[in-house]
Amino acid sequence: MQIGVAYSEPAQQVWLRIEVPDDSTVQSAIEQSGILRKFSNLDITTCTVGIFGKVAELDAALRAGDRIEIYRAITADPASVPRRVIVGEDGD
């Protein structure tokens, strides 16, 4: 079955479509994708992962078309980061 694996760092984003066996888990698909070789500092045992934006366990079973997302830890307190104001063409 075909699934997707997504991960991003500030300087690089990766979204892969791969073919995996029907009995694949989140962990086996991530390992098969090669993303752990591309990002050598990535440790999925300490990361949060999800399927289509919902947190999932590494042993969760996959379904055809699923998109696995590997989440990075938040490095800044959102309350302490100033909001960016986006100004439209009309100036508001």
Backbone hydrogen bonds, N-H to C=O, Kabsch-Sander energy under -0.5 kcal/mol:
donor,donor_aa,acceptor,acceptor_aa,energy
3,I,18,I,-2.5
4,G,66,D,-2.8
5,V,16,L,-2.4
6,A,68,I,-2.9
7,Y,14,V,-2.5
8,S,70,I,-0.5
9,E,12,Q,-3.6
12,Q,9,E,-0.9
14,V,7,Y,-3.2
16,L,5,V,-2.9
18,I,3,I,-2.5
18,I,16,L,-0.5
20,V,1,M,-3.1
20,V,18,I,-0.5
24,S,21,P,-1.6
26,V,60,A,-1.6
27,Q,58,L,-2.7
29,A,25,T,-2.2
30,I,26,V,-2.3
31,E,27,Q,-2.5
32,Q,28,S,-2.3
33,S,29,A,-1.9
34,G,30,I,-0.7
34,G,31,E,-0.8
35,I,30,I,-0.7
37,R,34,G,-0.7
38,K,34,G,-1.6
39,F,35,I,-2.1
40,S,38,K,-0.6
42,L,39,F,-2.0
44,I,42,L,-0.5
46,T,43,D,-1.8
47,C,43,D,-0.8
48,T,71,Y,-0.7
49,V,56,A,-0.6
50,G,69,E,-2.4
51,I,54,K,-2.6
52,F,67,R,-2.2
54,K,51,I,-1.4
56,A,49,V,-2.7
60,A,57,E,-1.6
62,L,24,S,-2.0
65,G,2,Q,-3.3
66,D,63,R,-2.3
68,I,4,G,-3.3
68,I,66,D,-0.5
69,E,50,G,-2.9
70,I,6,A,-2.4
71,Y,48,T,-2.8
71,Y,69,E,-0.6
80,S,77,D,-2.0
81,V,77,D,-0.8
81,V,78,P,-0.5
86,I,84,R,-0.5
87,V,85,V,-0.6
88,G,86,I,-0.5
91,G,88,G,-2.0
